[in-house]
Amino acid sequence: MASFKEMDPEKIRELLKGHTDILGPLAQKEEQVFRNLTCPNCRSGDMESSVNASRPFSKGSPLPNKILKCLRCSTELDPYSGIILKVPTSG
């Protein structure tokens, strides 16, 4: 059975030297968009992002496919389309 072995951070820096960081700016832009979204159910701005386990990557995007969950009412939505994925039941 294979095991995971973490790479030496210094070796990683050496391998990446001379390459342009394309993921960092994309992730920062995405985070800014997420910060400006509000919950369609309760209008709260307290949203938490996580990787969409049922579809972790989307065609044409190098970043993981994310979903947002409202920390106030637990509504889950697709931040890219605005589609509500899960609405909590009351009671």
VOPAGU-2260 file (C-alpha; in pm, 1 decimal, decimal comma):
REM VOPAGU-2260
SITE   aa  ch    i         X         Y         Z
SITE  MET   A    0       0,0       0,0       0,0
SITE  ALA   A    1     141,6     337,5    -102,8
SITE  SER   A    2     187,4     608,3     155,4
SITE  PHE   A    3     198,0     984,4     123,2
SITE  LYS   A    4     533,7    1148,6     182,8
SITE  GLU   A    5     541,9    1527,1     206,9
SITE  MET   A    6     801,9    1696,1     -14,1
SITE  ASP   A    7    1072,2    1909,9     136,2
SITE  PRO   A    8     954,6    2275,5     108,5
SITE  GLU   A    9    1302,4    2384,0      -3,9
SITE  LYS   A   10    1293,3    2128,0    -289,1
SITE  ILE   A   11     950,6    2259,1    -393,0
SITE  ARG   A   12    1080,8    2618,4    -402,5
SITE  GLU   A   13    1375,4    2503,2    -613,0
SITE  LEU   A   14    1146,6    2327,1    -861,8
SITE  LEU   A   15     917,1    2630,2    -890,9
SITE  LYS   A   16    1195,5    2883,5    -935,3
SITE  GLY   A   17    1155,7    3068,1   -1265,0
SITE  HIS   A   18     788,8    2973,6   -1309,8
SITE  THR   A   19     504,2    3224,8   -1299,8
SITE  ASP   A   20     240,5    3190,6   -1027,7
SITE  ILE   A   21     -89,4    3169,0   -1215,4
SITE  LEU   A   22    -298,2    3008,0    -941,0
SITE  GLY   A   23    -234,7    3267,9    -667,8
SITE  PRO   A   24    -389,8    3564,0    -851,1
SITE  LEU   A   25    -686,4    3351,6    -966,6
SITE  ALA   A   26    -749,1    3229,5    -611,0
SITE  GLN   A   27    -729,9    3586,4    -475,6
SITE  LYS   A   28    -978,1    3709,8    -737,0
SITE  GLU   A   29   -1215,4    3422,4    -658,6
SITE  GLU   A   30   -1190,3    3492,1    -284,3
SITE  GLN   A   31   -1278,6    3858,3    -345,8
SITE  VAL   A   32   -1589,1    3754,8    -541,6
SITE  PHE   A   33   -1692,5    3513,4    -264,4
SITE  ARG   A   34   -1647,8    3785,2       1,7
SITE  ASN   A   35   -1899,7    4004,7    -181,3
SITE  LEU   A   36   -2169,9    3736,2    -203,0
SITE  THR   A   37   -2456,9    3714,0      44,6
SITE  CYS   A   38   -2682,3    3425,7     134,0
SITE  PRO   A   39   -2994,1    3422,0     -87,6
SITE  ASN   A   40   -3194,2    3281,4     203,3
SITE  CYS   A   41   -3107,9    3507,2     500,7
SITE  ARG   A   42   -2891,8    3776,6     330,6
SITE  SER   A   43   -2599,1    3714,1     567,4
SITE  GLY   A   44   -2248,7    3779,5     439,5
SITE  ASP   A   45   -2097,4    3509,1     661,5
SITE  MET   A   46   -2019,7    3247,3     399,7
SITE  GLU   A   47   -1766,5    2964,7     412,3
SITE  SER   A   48   -1625,7    2803,7      96,9
SITE  SER   A   49   -1532,7    2438,7      52,7
SITE  VAL   A   50   -1449,8    2211,9    -238,8
SITE  ASN   A   51   -1756,9    2057,0    -400,9
SITE  ALA   A   52   -1697,0    1687,1    -325,8
SITE  SER   A   53   -1944,1    1570,3    -591,4
SITE  ARG   A   54   -1766,4    1774,4    -863,2
SITE  PRO   A   55   -1421,7    1886,2    -739,5
SITE  PHE   A   56   -1308,8    2037,3   -1070,5
SITE  SER   A   57   -1485,1    2212,1   -1357,1
SITE  LYS   A   58   -1381,5    2201,5   -1719,5
SITE  GLY   A   59   -1169,2    2501,3   -1812,2
SITE  SER   A   60   -1079,7    2609,5   -1457,1
SITE  PRO   A   61    -749,6    2530,8   -1286,2
SITE  LEU   A   62    -901,0    2604,5    -942,6
SITE  PRO   A   63   -1111,2    2358,1    -744,4
SITE  ASN   A   64   -1487,5    2385,8    -788,9
SITE  LYS   A   65   -1627,4    2537,3    -470,2
SITE  ILE   A   66   -1958,7    2566,6    -292,4
SITE  LEU   A   67   -2051,9    2825,8     -31,1
SITE  LYS   A   68   -2229,9    2754,2     295,9
SITE  CYS   A   69   -2396,9    3024,2     500,6
SITE  LEU   A   70   -2267,1    3015,3     856,1
SITE  ARG   A   71   -2590,5    3168,5     986,3
SITE  CYS   A   72   -2862,4    2952,5     827,4
SITE  SER   A   73   -2665,3    2663,4     662,9
SITE  THR   A   74   -2794,3    2728,4     310,1
SITE  GLU   A   75   -2550,5    2591,8      47,6
SITE  LEU   A   76   -2511,2    2741,2    -298,6
SITE  ASP   A   77   -2303,6    2726,4    -611,4
SITE  PRO   A   78   -2128,6    3066,5    -614,6
SITE  TYR   A   79   -2064,0    3052,3    -989,0
SITE  SER   A   80   -2425,2    2998,0   -1100,5
SITE  GLY   A   81   -2613,2    3122,0    -792,6
SITE  ILE   A   82   -2811,0    2796,6    -776,5
SITE  ILE   A   83   -2914,9    2700,7    -424,7
SITE  LEU   A   84   -2800,8    2344,8    -354,9
SITE  LYS   A   85   -2942,1    2294,0      -7,4
SITE  VAL   A   86   -3187,6    2487,4     207,7
SITE  PRO   A   87   -3210,3    2390,9     573,3
SITE  THR   A   88   -3543,6    2272,9     703,1
SITE  SER   A   89   -3687,2    2458,2     997,4
SITE  GLY   A   90   -3812,6    2295,8    1311,2
